[in-house]
Amino acid sequence: MGVCRGIAEYFDLNVFRFRLITFILFIFTGLWSVGGLYILAALLMKMEPAATLRNEDDADFYDSYSHSGESAIKKIKKKFDNMERRIQMMEDMVTSREFMN
């Protein structure tokens, strides 16, 4: 889930060492304490994009999605509504009498 990597990068620590410490704590303290904290951190931490963001629009979309999935869905719906409107205009043009002649 990237919890160890995220925490290590945030505090500027070595990722391998942080994972090793987490694993050792997991073994010696038991499943419930470290495992519960790990799952809690995974749920609370901001997700990192799976692929690199190519431009500012991608970054804006990712930020809006990671903060509010509902607003991201609204943006996608708006884009598809705009595409549908443009396709309808093209269909009207292609099926018009002027185009047929």
N, CA, C and O atoms as a Tinker XYZ file with bonds, in Angstrom:
   404  protein
     1  N      0.821000   -1.203000    0.000000    73     2
     2  CA     0.000000    0.000000    0.000000    64     1     3
     3  C      0.859000    1.260000    0.000000    63     2     4     5
     4  O      0.325000    2.361000   -0.129000    81     3
     5  N      2.158000    1.127000    0.140000    73     3     6
     6  CA     3.039000    2.277000    0.063000    64     5     7
     7  C      3.165000    3.074000    1.342000    63     6     8     9
     8  O      3.677000    4.193000    1.320000    81     7
     9  N      2.713000    2.528000    2.454000    73     7    10
    10  CA     2.745000    3.259000    3.719000    64     9    11
    11  C      4.185000    3.517000    4.165000    63    10    12    13
    12  O      4.541000    4.649000    4.495000    81    11
    13  N      5.000000    2.483000    4.174000    73    11    14
    14  CA     6.390000    2.650000    4.618000    64    13    15
    15  C      7.137000    3.617000    3.705000    63    14    16    17
    16  O      7.876000    4.481000    4.177000    81    15
    17  N      6.943000    3.468000    2.415000    73    15    18
    18  CA     7.613000    4.366000    1.473000    64    17    19
    19  C      7.163000    5.806000    1.681000    63    18    20    21
    20  O      7.989000    6.718000    1.702000    81    19
    21  N      5.871000    6.011000    1.832000    73    19    22
    22  CA     5.341000    7.358000    2.027000    64    21    23
    23  C      5.857000    8.012000    3.290000    63    22    24    25
    24  O      6.237000    9.183000    3.276000    81    23
    25  N      5.874000    7.267000    4.379000    73    23    26
    26  CA     6.365000    7.816000    5.642000    64    25    27
    27  C      7.865000    8.078000    5.559000    63    26    28    29
    28  O      8.345000    9.111000    6.025000    81    27
    29  N      8.607000    7.135000    4.962000    73    27    30
    30  CA    10.055000    7.308000    4.840000    64    29    31
    31  C     10.388000    8.531000    3.980000    63    30    32    33
    32  O     11.289000    9.295000    4.326000    81    31
    33  N      9.686000    8.723000    2.885000    73    31    34
    34  CA     9.944000    9.889000    2.034000    64    33    35
    35  C      9.548000   11.181000    2.741000    63    34    36    37
    36  O     10.231000   12.195000    2.598000    81    35
    37  N      8.475000   11.158000    3.489000    73    35    38
    38  CA     8.020000   12.355000    4.192000    64    37    39
    39  C      9.062000   12.816000    5.217000    63    38    40    41
    40  O      9.333000   14.010000    5.344000    81    39
    41  N      9.640000   11.857000    5.945000    73    39    42
    42  CA    10.629000   12.186000    6.972000    64    41    43
    43  C     12.066000   12.103000    6.446000    63    42    44    45
    44  O     13.015000   12.213000    7.222000    81    43
    45  N     12.228000   11.909000    5.134000    73    43    46
    46  CA    13.539000   11.842000    4.484000    64    45    47
    47  C     14.407000   10.757000    5.107000    63    46    48    49
    48  O     15.548000   11.004000    5.497000    81    47
    49  N     13.847000    9.542000    5.194000    73    47    50
    50  CA    14.561000    8.391000    5.742000    64    49    51
    51  C     14.812000    7.382000    4.625000    63    50    52    53
    52  O     14.221000    7.477000    3.549000    81    51
    53  N     15.680000    6.428000    4.883000    73    51    54
    54  CA    15.943000    5.346000    3.956000    64    53    55
    55  C     14.741000    4.393000    3.965000    63    54    56    57
    56  O     14.339000    3.910000    5.024000    81    55
    57  N     14.174000    4.126000    2.798000    73    55    58
    58  CA    12.965000    3.308000    2.709000    64    57    59
    59  C     13.230000    1.885000    3.162000    63    58    60    61
    60  O     12.422000    1.307000    3.890000    81    59
    61  N     14.355000    1.307000    2.741000    73    59    62
    62  CA    14.668000   -0.074000    3.127000    64    61    63
    63  C     14.779000   -0.212000    4.640000    63    62    64    65
    64  O     14.221000   -1.137000    5.229000    81    63
    65  N     15.499000    0.708000    5.260000    73    63    66
    66  CA    15.652000    0.639000    6.718000    64    65    67
    67  C     14.323000    0.821000    7.436000    63    66    68    69
    68  O     14.050000    0.144000    8.427000    81    67
    69  N     13.504000    1.726000    6.941000    73    67    70
    70  CA    12.192000    1.935000    7.574000    64    69    71
    71  C     11.323000    0.685000    7.447000    63    70    72    73
    72  O     10.625000    0.313000    8.390000    81    71
    73  N     11.367000    0.043000    6.289000    73    71    74
    74  CA    10.604000   -1.207000    6.113000    64    73    75
    75  C     11.139000   -2.297000    7.028000    63    74    76    77
    76  O     10.364000   -3.067000    7.596000    81    75
    77  N     12.452000   -2.367000    7.173000    73    75    78
    78  CA    13.059000   -3.360000    8.049000    64    77    79
    79  C     12.644000   -3.131000    9.497000    63    78    80    81
    80  O     12.294000   -4.081000   10.197000    81    79
    81  N     12.678000   -1.884000    9.951000    73    79    82
    82  CA    12.243000   -1.550000   11.311000    64    81    83
    83  C     10.772000   -1.905000   11.509000    63    82    84    85
    84  O     10.389000   -2.453000   12.543000    81    83
    85  N      9.951000   -1.587000   10.506000    73    83    86
    86  CA     8.522000   -1.910000   10.590000    64    85    87
    87  C      8.316000   -3.412000   10.676000    63    86    88    89
    88  O      7.488000   -3.881000   11.458000    81    87
    89  N      9.060000   -4.173000    9.882000    73    87    90
    90  CA     8.954000   -5.634000    9.905000    64    89    91
    91  C      9.373000   -6.198000   11.258000    63    90    92    93
    92  O      8.715000   -7.089000   11.796000    81    91
    93  N     10.467000   -5.678000   11.803000    73    91    94
    94  CA    10.936000   -6.147000   13.120000    64    93    95
    95  C      9.894000   -5.820000   14.193000    63    94    96    97
    96  O      9.593000   -6.658000   15.043000    81    95
    97  N      9.349000   -4.611000   14.155000    73    95    98
    98  CA     8.288000   -4.252000   15.105000    64    97    99
    99  C      7.070000   -5.151000   14.936000    63    98   100   101
   100  O      6.426000   -5.535000   15.913000    81    99
   101  N      6.765000   -5.478000   13.700000    73    99   102
   102  CA     5.631000   -6.355000   13.409000    64   101   103
   103  C      5.831000   -7.728000   14.046000    63   102   104   105
   104  O      4.898000   -8.302000   14.608000    81   103
   105  N      7.039000   -8.242000   13.956000    73   103   106
   106  CA     7.321000   -9.569000   14.518000    64   105   107
   107  C      7.296000   -9.544000   16.045000    63   106   108   109
   108  O      6.713000  -10.429000   16.671000    81   107
   109  N      7.930000   -8.529000   16.647000    73   107   110
   110  CA     8.072000   -8.523000   18.100000    64   109   111
   111  C      6.860000   -7.978000   18.854000    63   110   112   113
   112  O      6.654000   -8.344000   20.012000    81   111
   113  N      6.061000   -7.125000   18.241000    73   111   114
   114  CA     4.907000   -6.583000   18.959000    64   113   115
   115  C      3.617000   -7.313000   18.615000    63   114   116   117
   116  O      2.616000   -7.159000   19.315000    81   115
   117  N      3.626000   -8.076000   17.587000    73   115   118
   118  CA     2.435000   -8.817000   17.224000    64   117   119
   119  C      1.675000   -8.159000   16.092000    63   118   120   121
   120  O      1.916000   -7.012000   15.718000    81   119
   121  N      0.772000   -8.917000   15.580000    73   119   122
   122  CA     0.019000   -8.500000   14.393000    64   121   123
   123  C     -0.877000   -7.305000   14.650000    63   122   124   125
   124  O     -0.945000   -6.404000   13.814000    81   123
   125  N     -1.557000   -7.268000   15.766000    73   123   126
   126  CA    -2.635000   -6.299000   15.955000    64   125   127
   127  C     -2.150000   -4.858000   16.119000    63   126   128   129
   128  O     -2.769000   -3.942000   15.579000    81   127
   129  N     -1.080000   -4.642000   16.838000    73   127   130
   130  CA    -0.661000   -3.255000   17.074000    64   129   131
   131  C     -0.064000   -2.622000   15.821000    63   130   132   133
   132  O     -0.554000   -1.588000   15.368000    81   131
   133  N      0.965000   -3.208000   15.261000    73   131   134
   134  CA     1.614000   -2.636000   14.082000    64   133   135
   135  C      0.724000   -2.805000   12.854000    63   134   136   137
   136  O      0.625000   -1.901000   12.025000    81   135
   137  N      0.089000   -3.947000   12.741000    73   135   138
   138  CA    -0.809000   -4.183000   11.600000    64   137   139
   139  C     -1.973000   -3.206000   11.589000    63   138   140   141
   140  O     -2.348000   -2.690000   10.536000    81   139
   141  N     -2.543000   -2.953000   12.760000    73   139   142
   142  CA    -3.645000   -1.992000   12.850000    64   141   143
   143  C     -3.201000   -0.580000   12.502000    63   142   144   145
   144  O     -3.908000    0.142000   11.799000    81   143
   145  N     -2.026000   -0.184000   12.996000    73   143   146
   146  CA    -1.492000    1.142000   12.669000    64   145   147
   147  C     -1.179000    1.259000   11.181000    63   146   148   149
   148  O     -1.400000    2.308000   10.577000    81   147
   149  N     -0.662000    0.176000   10.590000    73   147   150
   150  CA    -0.346000    0.175000    9.162000    64   149   151
   151  C     -1.610000    0.375000    8.328000    63   150   152   153
   152  O     -1.626000    1.187000    7.403000    81   151
   153  N     -2.652000   -0.356000    8.651000    73   151   154
   154  CA    -3.918000   -0.240000    7.908000    64   153   155
   155  C     -4.536000    1.143000    8.124000    63   154   156   157
   156  O     -5.055000    1.743000    7.183000    81   155
   157  N     -4.483000    1.638000    9.329000    73   155   158
   158  CA    -5.001000    2.977000    9.610000    64   157   159
   159  C     -4.240000    4.034000    8.807000    63   158   160   161
   160  O     -4.851000    4.933000    8.228000    81   159
   161  N     -2.923000    3.928000    8.771000    73   159   162
   162  CA    -2.116000    4.877000    7.995000    64   161   163
   163  C     -2.437000    4.766000    6.508000    63   162   164   165
   164  O     -2.491000    5.780000    5.812000    81   163
   165  N     -2.651000    3.545000    6.014000    73   163   166
   166  CA    -2.984000    3.360000    4.603000    64   165   167
   167  C     -4.307000    4.035000    4.263000    63   166   168   169
   168  O     -4.461000    4.587000    3.174000    81   167
   169  N     -5.248000    3.996000    5.175000    73   167   170
   170  CA    -6.547000    4.620000    4.927000    64   169   171
   171  C     -6.491000    6.137000    5.014000    63   170   172   173
   172  O     -7.246000    6.822000    4.324000    81   171
   173  N     -5.608000    6.671000    5.852000    73   171   174
   174  CA    -5.553000    8.113000    6.073000    64   173   175
   175  C     -4.613000    8.853000    5.126000    63   174   176   177
   176  O     -4.794000   10.046000    4.883000    81   175
   177  N     -3.622000    8.164000    4.596000    73   175   178
   178  CA    -2.628000    8.832000    3.747000    64   177   179
   179  C     -3.194000    9.129000    2.366000    63   178   180   181
   180  O     -4.031000    8.390000    1.847000    81   179
   181  N     -2.717000   10.230000    1.780000    73   179   182
   182  CA    -3.106000   10.595000    0.420000    64   181   183
   183  C     -2.429000    9.636000   -0.553000    63   182   184   185
   184  O     -1.226000    9.393000   -0.457000    81   183
   185  N     -3.202000    9.094000   -1.487000    73   183   186
   186  CA    -2.652000    8.157000   -2.455000    64   185   187
   187  C     -1.779000    8.891000   -3.466000    63   186   188   189
   188  O     -2.054000   10.035000   -3.830000    81   187
   189  N     -0.738000    8.224000   -3.906000    73   187   190
   190  CA     0.136000    8.756000   -4.937000    64   189   191
   191  C     -0.330000    8.204000   -6.279000    63   190   192   193
   192  O     -0.757000    7.051000   -6.351000    81   191
   193  N     -0.258000    8.999000   -7.341000    73   191   194
   194  CA    -0.703000    8.488000   -8.640000    64   193   195
   195  C      0.140000    7.296000   -9.085000    63   194   196   197
   196  O      1.341000    7.238000   -8.823000    81   195
   197  N     -0.503000    6.348000   -9.761000    73   195   198
   198  CA     0.201000    5.153000  -10.220000    64   197   199
   199  C      1.156000    5.472000  -11.361000    63   198   200   201
   200  O      2.216000    4.856000  -11.475000    81   199
   201  N      0.791000    6.425000  -12.203000    73   199   202
   202  CA     1.633000    6.835000  -13.325000    64   201   203
   203  C      2.020000    8.300000  -13.136000    63   202   204   205
   204  O      1.344000    9.050000  -12.432000    81   203
   205  N      3.106000    8.686000  -13.772000    73   203   206
   206  CA     3.516000   10.084000  -13.669000    64   205   207
   207  C      2.505000   10.970000  -14.387000    63   206   208   209
   208  O      1.959000   10.599000  -15.426000    81   207
   209  N      2.271000   12.128000  -13.823000    73   207   210
   210  CA     1.307000   13.059000  -14.397000    64   209   211
   211  C      1.979000   13.821000  -15.533000    63   210   212   213
   212  O      3.053000   14.394000  -15.350000    81   211
   213  N      1.347000   13.827000  -16.711000    73   211   214
   214  CA     1.970000   14.386000  -17.907000    64   213   215
   215  C      1.871000   15.901000  -18.008000    63   214   216   217
   216  O      2.772000   16.551000  -18.540000    81   215
   217  N      0.779000   16.467000  -17.500000    73   215   218
   218  CA     0.616000   17.918000  -17.629000    64   217   219
   219  C     -0.173000   18.453000  -16.430000    63   218   220   221
   220  O     -0.533000   17.715000  -15.514000    81   219
   221  N     -0.425000   19.751000  -16.472000    73   219   222
   222  CA    -1.098000   20.400000  -15.345000    64   221   223
   223  C     -2.558000   19.952000  -15.220000    63   222   224   225
   224  O     -3.091000   19.872000  -14.113000    81   223
   225  N     -3.201000   19.662000  -16.354000    73   223   226
   226  CA    -4.591000   19.187000  -16.297000    64   225   227
   227  C     -4.678000   17.846000  -15.563000    63   226   228   229
   228  O     -5.588000   17.624000  -14.764000    81   227
   229  N     -3.728000   16.962000  -15.841000    73   227   230
   230  CA    -3.701000   15.674000  -15.141000    64   229   231
   231  C     -3.485000   15.870000  -13.648000    63   230   232   233
   232  O     -4.120000   15.209000  -12.827000    81   231
   233  N     -2.579000   16.790000  -13.303000    73   231   234
   234  CA    -2.316000   17.066000  -11.884000    64   233   235
   235  C     -3.549000   17.648000  -11.200000    63   234   236   237
   236  O     -3.867000   17.271000  -10.072000    81   235
   237  N     -4.249000   18.572000  -11.879000    73   235   238
   238  CA    -5.473000   19.143000  -11.309000    64   237   239
   239  C     -6.530000   18.073000  -11.102000    63   238   240   241
   240  O     -7.188000   18.033000  -10.062000    81   239
   241  N     -6.693000   17.193000  -12.106000    73   239   242
   242  CA    -7.682000   16.125000  -11.982000    64   241   243
   243  C     -7.330000   15.198000  -10.829000    63   242   244   245
   244  O     -8.198000   14.822000  -10.041000    81   243
   245  N     -6.038000   14.823000  -10.727000    73   243   246
   246  CA    -5.634000   13.924000   -9.642000    64   245   247
   247  C     -5.879000   14.557000   -8.276000    63   246   248   249
   248  O     -6.375000   13.901000   -7.360000    81   247
   249  N     -5.530000   15.833000   -8.148000    73   247   250
   250  CA    -5.749000   16.523000   -6.878000    64   249   251
   251  C     -7.231000   16.587000   -6.527000    63   250   252   253
   252  O     -7.610000   16.375000   -5.375000    81   251
   253  N     -8.076000   16.882000   -7.528000    73   251   254
   254  CA    -9.510000   16.957000   -7.243000    64   253   255
   255  C    -10.061000   15.576000   -6.893000    63   254   256   257
   256  O    -10.918000   15.457000   -6.018000    81   255
   257  N     -9.577000   14.533000   -7.570000    73   255   258
   258  CA   -10.059000   13.182000   -7.296000    64   257   259
   259  C     -9.605000   12.704000   -5.925000    63   258   260   261
   260  O    -10.375000   12.084000   -5.192000    81   259
   261  N     -8.347000   12.995000   -5.578000    73   259   262
   262  CA    -7.846000   12.507000   -4.297000    64   261   263
   263  C     -8.503000   13.228000   -3.126000    63   262   264   265
   264  O     -8.587000   12.674000   -2.030000    81   263
   265  N     -8.972000   14.461000   -3.343000    73   263   266
   266  CA    -9.644000   15.190000   -2.271000    64   265   267
   267  C    -11.153000   14.948000   -2.275000    63   266   268   269
   268  O    -11.773000   14.847000   -1.216000    81   267
   269  N    -11.732000   14.856000   -3.457000    73   267   270
   270  CA   -13.172000   14.657000   -3.549000    64   269   271
   271  C    -13.503000   13.887000   -4.818000    63   270   272   273
   272  O    -13.443000   14.425000   -5.924000    81   271
   273  N    -13.849000   12.638000   -4.642000    73   271   274
   274  CA   -14.229000   11.811000   -5.791000    64   273   275
   275  C    -15.469000   12.341000   -6.481000    63   274   276   277
   276  O    -15.626000   12.204000   -7.694000    81   275
   277  N    -16.353000   12.949000   -5.693000    73   275   278
   278  CA   -17.593000   13.484000   -6.250000    64   277   279
   279  C    -17.317000   14.616000   -7.234000    63   278   280   281
   280  O    -17.941000   14.674000   -8.294000    81   279
   281  N    -16.401000   15.508000   -6.903000    73   279   282
   282  CA   -16.095000   16.612000   -7.818000    64   281   283
   283  C    -15.403000   16.098000   -9.071000    63   282   284   285
   284  O    -15.616000   16.640000  -10.155000    81   283
   285  N    -14.578000   15.060000   -8.944000    73   283   286
   286  CA   -13.928000   14.475000  -10.114000    64   285   287
   287  C    -14.967000   13.854000  -11.044000    63   286   288   289
   288  O    -14.865000   13.987000  -12.264000    81   287
   289  N    -15.953000   13.186000  -10.483000    73   287   290
   290  CA   -17.006000   12.585000  -11.297000    64   289   291
   291  C    -17.795000   13.672000  -12.021000    63   290   292   293
   292  O    -18.170000   13.495000  -13.181000    81   291
   293  N    -18.047000   14.782000  -11.356000    73   291   294
   294  CA   -18.746000   15.898000  -11.995000    64   293   295
   295  C    -17.946000   16.449000  -13.175000    63   294   296   297
   296  O    -18.516000   16.773000  -14.216000    81   295
   297  N    -16.619000   16.554000  -13.012000    73   295   298
   298  CA   -15.777000   17.039000  -14.105000    64   297   299
   299  C    -15.819000   16.082000  -15.290000    63   298   300   301
   300  O    -15.918000   16.512000  -16.439000    81   299
   301  N    -15.744000   14.791000  -15.009000    73   299   302
   302  CA   -15.805000   13.801000  -16.090000    64   301   303
   303  C    -17.147000   13.862000  -16.784000    63   302   304   305
   304  O    -17.208000   13.820000  -18.013000    81   303
   305  N    -18.233000   13.963000  -16.018000    73   303   306
   306  CA   -19.575000   14.045000  -16.606000    64   305   307
   307  C    -19.695000   15.285000  -17.486000    63   306   308   309
   308  O    -20.291000   15.222000  -18.561000    81   307
   309  N    -19.142000   16.399000  -17.049000    73   307   310
   310  CA   -19.193000   17.631000  -17.833000    64   309   311
   311  C    -18.455000   17.458000  -19.162000    63   310   312   313
   312  O    -18.929000   17.926000  -20.198000    81   311
   313  N    -17.295000   16.787000  -19.138000    73   311   314
   314  CA   -16.541000   16.553000  -20.365000    64   313   315
   315  C    -17.325000   15.659000  -21.320000    63   314   316   317
   316  O    -17.379000   15.930000  -22.520000    81   315
   317  N    -17.938000   14.590000  -20.791000    73   315   318
   318  CA   -18.705000   13.698000  -21.646000    64   317   319
   319  C    -19.965000   14.371000  -22.185000    63   318   320   321
   320  O    -20.352000   14.123000  -23.327000    81   319
   321  N    -20.604000   15.211000  -21.388000    73   319   322
   322  CA   -21.768000   15.955000  -21.883000    64   321   323
   323  C    -21.359000   16.882000  -23.018000    63   322   324   325
   324  O    -22.084000   17.016000  -24.004000    81   323
   325  N    -20.199000   17.522000  -22.885000    73   323   326
   326  CA   -19.696000   18.400000  -23.939000    64   325   327
   327  C    -19.400000   17.591000  -25.211000    63   326   328   329
   328  O    -19.722000   18.033000  -26.313000    81   327
   329  N    -18.792000   16.418000  -25.060000    73   327   330
   330  CA   -18.532000   15.565000  -26.227000    64   329   331
   331  C    -19.826000   15.121000  -26.888000    63   330   332   333
   332  O    -19.935000   15.114000  -28.114000    81   331
   333  N    -20.805000   14.751000  -26.075000    73   331   334
   334  CA   -22.087000   14.307000  -26.631000    64   333   335
   335  C    -22.755000   15.433000  -27.422000    63   334   336   337
   336  O    -23.319000   15.196000  -28.490000    81   335
   337  N    -22.690000   16.647000  -26.899000    73   335   338
   338  CA   -23.275000   17.795000  -27.593000    64   337   339
   339  C    -22.573000   18.012000  -28.932000    63   338   340   341
   340  O    -23.232000   18.273000  -29.938000    81   339
   341  N    -21.249000   17.909000  -28.955000    73   339   342
   342  CA   -20.500000   18.096000  -30.195000    64   341   343
   343  C    -20.814000   16.999000  -31.208000    63   342   344   345
   344  O    -20.921000   17.274000  -32.404000    81   343
   345  N    -20.964000   15.755000  -30.740000    73   343   346
   346  CA   -21.309000   14.643000  -31.636000    64   345   347
   347  C    -22.702000   14.855000  -32.215000    63   346   348   349
   348  O    -22.920000   14.597000  -33.399000    81   347
   349  N    -23.641000   15.318000  -31.408000    73   347   350
   350  CA   -24.992000   15.598000  -31.909000    64   349   351
   351  C    -24.962000   16.678000  -32.990000    63   350   352   353
   352  O    -25.683000   16.587000  -33.984000    81   351
   353  N    -24.126000   17.697000  -32.794000    73   351   354
   354  CA   -24.006000   18.750000  -33.812000    64   353   355
   355  C    -23.437000   18.185000  -35.112000    63   354   356   357
   356  O    -23.888000   18.560000  -36.194000    81   355
   357  N    -22.459000   17.294000  -35.021000    73   355   358
   358  CA   -21.891000   16.668000  -36.222000    64   357   359
   359  C    -22.928000   15.789000  -36.913000    63   358   360   361
   360  O    -23.035000   15.805000  -38.139000    81   359
   361  N    -23.693000   15.021000  -36.136000    73   359   362
   362  CA   -24.744000   14.183000  -36.717000    64   361   363
   363  C    -25.779000   15.030000  -37.435000    63   362   364   365
   364  O    -26.218000   14.679000  -38.530000    81   363
   365  N    -26.173000   16.144000  -36.826000    73   363   366
   366  CA   -27.140000   17.034000  -37.473000    64   365   367
   367  C    -26.592000   17.571000  -38.785000    63   366   368   369
   368  O    -27.325000   17.682000  -39.767000    81   367
   369  N    -25.299000   17.907000  -38.806000    73   367   370
   370  CA   -24.695000   18.448000  -40.016000    64   369   371
   371  C    -24.626000   17.384000  -41.111000    63   370   372   373
   372  O    -24.942000   17.659000  -42.269000    81   371
   373  N    -24.215000   16.176000  -40.745000    73   371   374
   374  CA   -24.045000   15.104000  -41.728000    64   373   375
   375  C    -25.390000   14.638000  -42.276000    63   374   376   377
   376  O    -25.478000   14.264000  -43.446000    81   375
   377  N    -26.414000   14.652000  -41.472000    73   375   378
   378  CA   -27.724000   14.181000  -41.930000    64   377   379
   379  C    -28.582000   15.296000  -42.495000    63   378   380   381
   380  O    -29.731000   15.053000  -42.862000    81   379
   381  N    -28.057000   16.520000  -42.578000    73   379   382
   382  CA   -28.850000   17.616000  -43.117000    64   381   383
   383  C    -28.979000   17.503000  -44.630000    63   382   384   385
   384  O    -28.205000   16.800000  -45.279000    81   383
   385  N    -29.958000   18.198000  -45.178000    73   383   386
   386  CA   -30.200000   18.161000  -46.630000    64   385   387
   387  C    -29.043000   18.813000  -47.376000    63   386   388   389
   388  O    -28.715000   18.384000  -48.482000    81   387
   389  N    -28.429000   19.817000  -46.814000    73   387   390
   390  CA   -27.316000   20.495000  -47.478000    64   389   391
   391  C    -26.146000   19.532000  -47.687000    63   390   392   393
   392  O    -25.492000   19.572000  -48.730000    81   391
   393  N    -25.883000   18.688000  -46.727000    73   391   394
   394  CA   -24.768000   17.748000  -46.840000    64   393   395
   395  C    -25.065000   16.663000  -47.853000    63   394   396   397
   396  O    -24.158000   16.195000  -48.541000    81   395
   397  N    -26.316000   16.258000  -47.957000    73   395   398
   398  CA   -26.708000   15.161000  -48.858000    64   397   399
   399  C    -26.603000   15.581000  -50.319000    63   398   400   401
   400  O    -26.393000   14.734000  -51.187000    81   399
   401  N    -26.741000   16.847000  -50.598000    73   399   402
   402  CA   -26.716000   17.295000  -52.001000    64   401   403
   403  C    -25.342000   17.425000  -52.525000    63   402   404
   404  O    -25.155000   17.791000  -53.685000    81   403
